[in-house]
Amino acid sequence: MKTFGQLSILLGTFLLVATVGCSSTGLHNGSVEKRPPQGDFGVLVMAHGGSGQWNQGVLETVGALRGQHPVEVAFGMADAESMQAAVARLEEAGVERIGVVRLFVSGESFLERTEKILGLAEGAPAKSPDDGADSAPKMDHGPMSMAFWRVETKASFALSHEGLSEGSEIGAVLVARAKALSTDPGSEDVLILAHGPGDDEENERWLRNIRARVAGLPDLGFRRVEVQTLREDWEGKRKLAEQEIRGYVQRASQEGGQAIVIPFRVHGFGPYKGVLEGLDYVSDGIGLIPHPAVGKWIARQAAALREGPFTATAQ
């Protein structure tokens, strides 16, 4: 791999700067807009979260909404504790109607869980006095809280259902990444690589949606363009996926060319460096963030949600 190692040094330097003011875990809620603009509408952005750099990238991207609405970010995999804190801060800013923008690759990710936590669907218990006191479990992507209870709020909610993989804006990110890495398109094979779910039918939806986002890449003259998912959290399916992914990259080299690997992730390169170890490819390791198109996608979601309808939490 030609460029990832060099970029890692630069990203490491940026991380030292980006984590200033973050918590030790990097998984705290981030307030983006301190001054409450006029109106009773505010935005809650849900994002997976990770390192300080990961979180800072989201906070900077969400900055596209500054000056328009009160905005809060809840990091975690639909974590009731972080969502409760973000909702409380929005209410303190005078917000009564909250548009929830779910910053995930798939619109299906954590959807039912989110609806239950917000009280829009049955299934989440009421918050107990001890909720929020437990330590977060350790996972591959850092300490993640998975608290599950119904938020306490008087606000009403409108919830986004579109994932980044369905966003018309996101194709511009992939074109920009490919152009930056390409030196000889006629001998290069582009691989768009995503996390992927365990369910086969859902995985096909992931692939179909992401393929729609790469429509502009063939026009750049690349030899091949392909989308694959690693099925990261499902060992048996991941093993088969790794074989296909490595085979695609190897073929590019065997045919006298090279593979360009672009992660279709909110941020970063995930586990792909390990999966591709020993192979010849080029990547900058940058996910969808940072890029202004993601900010535009968030702003479009928020604008649509502002029009409602809103549903009150069932207490």
C-alpha positions in Angstrom: 0.0 0.0 0.0 1.5 3.3 -1.0 -0.2 6.2 0.8 -1.9 4.9 4.0 1.2 4.8 6.1 2.1 8.4 5.4 -1.5 9.5 6.0 -1.6 7.7 9.3 1.2 10.0 10.6 -0.7 13.1 9.6 -3.9 11.7 11.1 -2.1 10.9 14.3 -1.0 14.5 14.6 -4.5 15.7 13.9 -5.8 13.4 16.6 -3.8 15.1 19.3 -5.4 18.4 18.3 -8.9 17.1 17.7 -9.2 15.3 21.1 -8.6 18.5 23.1 -11.7 19.1 25.1 -13.1 15.5 24.5 -13.6 13.0 27.3 -11.1 10.3 28.0 -13.3 7.8 26.1 -14.2 10.2 23.3 -17.8 9.0 23.6 -19.4 12.0 25.2 -22.2 14.1 23.7 -21.1 17.1 21.8 -22.9 20.4 21.8 -22.6 22.1 18.4 -24.9 25.1 18.8 -24.8 26.9 22.2 -26.9 29.9 21.3 -30.6 28.9 20.8 -31.9 30.3 17.5 -35.5 31.3 17.2 -38.2 28.6 17.1 -38.9 25.5 19.0 -37.2 23.0 16.6 -33.9 21.4 17.2 -31.8 18.6 15.8 -30.4 15.5 17.4 -27.7 13.8 15.3 -27.1 10.2 16.2 -23.7 8.8 15.2 -21.8 5.6 16.1 -18.8 7.3 17.5 -15.3 6.1 18.2 -12.0 7.8 18.8 -11.6 11.5 19.6 -10.7 12.0 15.9 -13.8 10.1 14.8 -16.1 12.1 17.1 -14.5 15.4 16.2 -15.0 14.7 12.5 -18.7 14.3 13.2 -18.9 17.5 15.3 -17.2 19.5 12.6 -19.5 18.1 9.9 -22.6 18.8 11.9 -21.4 22.4 12.1 -23.2 22.9 8.8 -26.4 23.5 10.8 -24.9 26.1 13.1 -26.9 29.3 13.2 -30.0 27.5 11.9 -31.1 25.3 14.8 -30.0 24.1 18.2 -28.0 20.9 17.5 -26.8 18.1 19.7 -24.9 14.9 18.9 -25.5 11.6 20.7 -22.7 9.1 20.1 -23.2 5.4 20.5 -25.2 2.6 18.9 -28.6 4.0 19.8 -27.5 4.5 23.4 -30.2 5.7 25.8 -27.8 7.5 28.1 -26.2 9.7 25.4 -29.6 10.3 23.8 -31.2 11.3 27.1 -28.4 13.8 27.7 -28.7 15.3 24.2 -32.5 15.6 24.5 -32.2 17.3 27.9 -29.8 19.9 26.5 -32.1 20.6 23.5 -35.0 21.1 25.9 -32.9 23.4 28.0 -32.4 25.5 24.8 -36.2 25.8 24.4 -36.7 23.0 21.9 -40.0 21.2 21.9 -39.8 19.5 18.5 -36.7 17.4 17.8 -35.7 16.1 14.4 -33.5 13.0 14.8 -30.9 12.6 12.0 -29.4 9.1 12.1 -25.9 9.4 10.7 -25.5 5.7 9.7 -24.5 4.1 6.4 -27.8 2.1 6.4 -31.2 3.6 7.2 -32.0 0.3 8.9 -29.2 0.5 11.4 -30.6 0.7 15.0 -34.0 2.0 13.7 -36.3 -0.1 15.8 -34.1 0.3 18.9 -34.1 4.1 18.4 -37.9 4.2 18.1 -38.2 2.3 21.4 -35.8 4.5 23.2 -37.6 7.6 22.0 -40.9 6.2 23.1 -42.2 6.1 19.5 -42.7 2.3 19.7 -43.3 0.0 22.6 -40.5 -2.1 24.1 -38.2 0.0 26.1 -38.5 0.1 29.9 -38.8 3.3 31.9 -35.6 4.8 33.1 -34.6 3.6 36.6 -32.6 5.6 39.1 -29.5 3.4 38.4 -29.6 3.8 34.7 -26.4 5.5 33.4 -24.3 4.3 36.4 -22.9 1.2 34.8 -19.6 1.2 32.9 -19.6 0.7 29.2 -18.6 -2.6 27.7 -15.4 -2.8 25.7 -15.7 -3.4 22.0 -13.3 -3.4 19.0 -14.2 0.3 18.3 -13.7 1.5 21.8 -15.9 1.7 24.9 -19.5 1.7 23.8 -22.5 2.1 26.1 -25.6 0.2 25.0 -28.0 1.5 27.6 -31.6 0.7 26.8 -34.5 2.5 28.3 -37.1 5.1 27.3 -36.0 8.7 27.4 -37.7 11.1 29.8 -38.9 14.1 27.8 -41.9 16.3 27.0 -40.6 16.8 23.4 -42.0 15.3 20.3 -39.9 13.7 17.6 -39.5 13.2 13.8 -37.1 10.5 12.8 -35.0 10.2 9.7 -35.1 6.9 7.8 -32.5 7.5 5.0 -29.0 6.2 5.4 -25.9 7.6 3.8 -25.9 4.8 1.3 -29.2 6.2 0.0 -28.1 9.8 -0.1 -27.8 11.4 -3.5 -25.1 13.7 -2.2 -22.7 10.9 -1.3 -21.6 10.0 -4.8 -19.6 13.2 -4.9 -17.6 11.9 -1.9 -16.6 8.7 -3.7 -15.7 10.6 -6.9 -13.5 13.0 -4.9 -11.7 10.1 -3.1 -11.1 8.2 -6.3 -9.8 11.2 -8.2 -7.4 12.0 -5.4 -5.9 8.5 -5.4 -5.9 7.7 -9.1 -2.8 8.0 -11.3 -3.7 5.8 -14.3 -7.4 5.0 -14.3 -7.2 2.6 -17.2 -5.1 0.2 -15.1 -6.9 0.7 -11.8 -9.7 -1.3 -10.2 -11.8 0.6 -7.6 -13.1 -1.3 -4.6 -15.8 0.4 -2.4 -15.7 -1.5 0.9 -18.4 -1.3 3.6 -19.1 -2.9 6.9 -22.2 -4.9 5.9 -24.9 -6.6 8.0 -25.4 -10.2 8.9 -28.7 -10.8 7.2 -28.3 -11.7 3.5 -31.3 -9.8 2.2 -30.3 -6.7 4.1 -26.7 -7.1 2.8 -28.1 -7.1 -0.7 -29.9 -3.8 0.1 -26.6 -2.4 1.3 -24.9 -3.4 -1.9 -27.7 -2.1 -4.1 -27.8 1.3 -2.4 -24.0 1.8 -2.4 -23.8 0.7 -6.1 -26.2 3.6 -6.9 -23.8 6.0 -5.2 -20.8 4.8 -7.4 -22.6 5.6 -10.7 -20.2 8.4 -11.5 -17.0 6.4 -11.1 -17.0 4.5 -14.4 -17.1 7.8 -16.2 -13.6 8.4 -14.8 -12.2 5.6 -17.0 -11.4 3.0 -14.3 -10.9 -0.6 -15.4 -13.4 -1.9 -12.9 -15.5 -0.6 -10.1 -17.0 -2.9 -7.5 -18.8 -2.7 -4.1 -18.2 -5.3 -1.4 -19.1 -5.7 2.2 -16.9 -7.3 4.8 -19.8 -8.6 7.0 -17.5 -7.6 9.9 -19.4 -8.9 12.9 -20.3 -12.4 11.5 -17.4 -14.7 11.6 -18.4 -17.3 9.0 -19.7 -14.7 6.5 -16.7 -12.5 7.1 -14.3 -15.3 6.2 -15.9 -15.7 2.8 -16.1 -12.0 2.3 -12.4 -11.6 3.1 -11.5 -14.1 0.4 -13.6 -12.3 -2.2 -12.1 -8.9 -1.2 -8.5 -10.1 -1.2 -9.2 -11.9 -4.5 -10.4 -8.6 -6.1 -7.3 -6.7 -5.0 -4.9 -9.5 -6.0 -6.4 -9.7 -9.5 -5.8 -6.0 -10.0 -2.1 -6.6 -9.4 -1.9 -9.8 -11.4 -3.3 -8.0 -14.4 -0.6 -5.4 -14.2 -2.6 -2.7 -12.4 -3.6 -1.7 -8.9 -6.6 -1.6 -6.7 -7.9 1.6 -5.2 -9.7 0.9 -1.9 -12.3 3.5 -0.7 -14.0 2.8 2.7 -17.7 3.4 2.6 -17.8 4.2 6.3 -18.8 7.3 8.2 -15.2 7.8 9.3 -11.8 6.0 8.9 -10.6 2.7 7.5 -11.9 0.3 10.1 -10.3 -3.1 10.0 -9.5 -3.0 6.3 -5.8 -2.6 6.8 -5.6 -5.9 8.5 -7.8 -7.6 6.0 -5.7 -6.4 3.1 -2.3 -7.0 4.8 0.4 -8.1 2.3 -1.5 -6.9 -0.8 -0.5 -4.1 -3.2 -3.2 -1.4 -3.2 -3.6 2.3 -2.6 -5.9 4.1 -0.1 -5.9 7.2 2.0 -8.0 5.5 4.7 -10.5 8.3 4.7 -14.2 7.5 5.1 -17.1 9.7 4.0 -16.2 12.3 6.6 -14.7 14.8 6.2 -16.5 16.0 3.0 -19.0 18.9 2.7 -21.4 16.5 0.9 -22.1 14.8 4.2 -22.9 18.1 5.8 -25.4 18.8 3.0 -27.0 15.4 3.5 -27.4 16.1 7.2 -28.9 19.6 6.4 -31.4 18.0 4.0 -32.5 15.5 6.5 -33.0 18.2 9.1 -35.0 20.4 6.7 -37.3 17.6 5.8 -37.8 16.6 9.5 -38.7 20.1 10.5 -41.8 19.9 8.4 -42.9 16.9 10.6 -45.1 15.1 11.4 -43.9 14.8 15.0 -44.8 12.2 17.5 -44.8 12.6 21.3 -43.0 10.2 23.5 -45.4 7.7 25.2 -44.6 7.8 28.9 
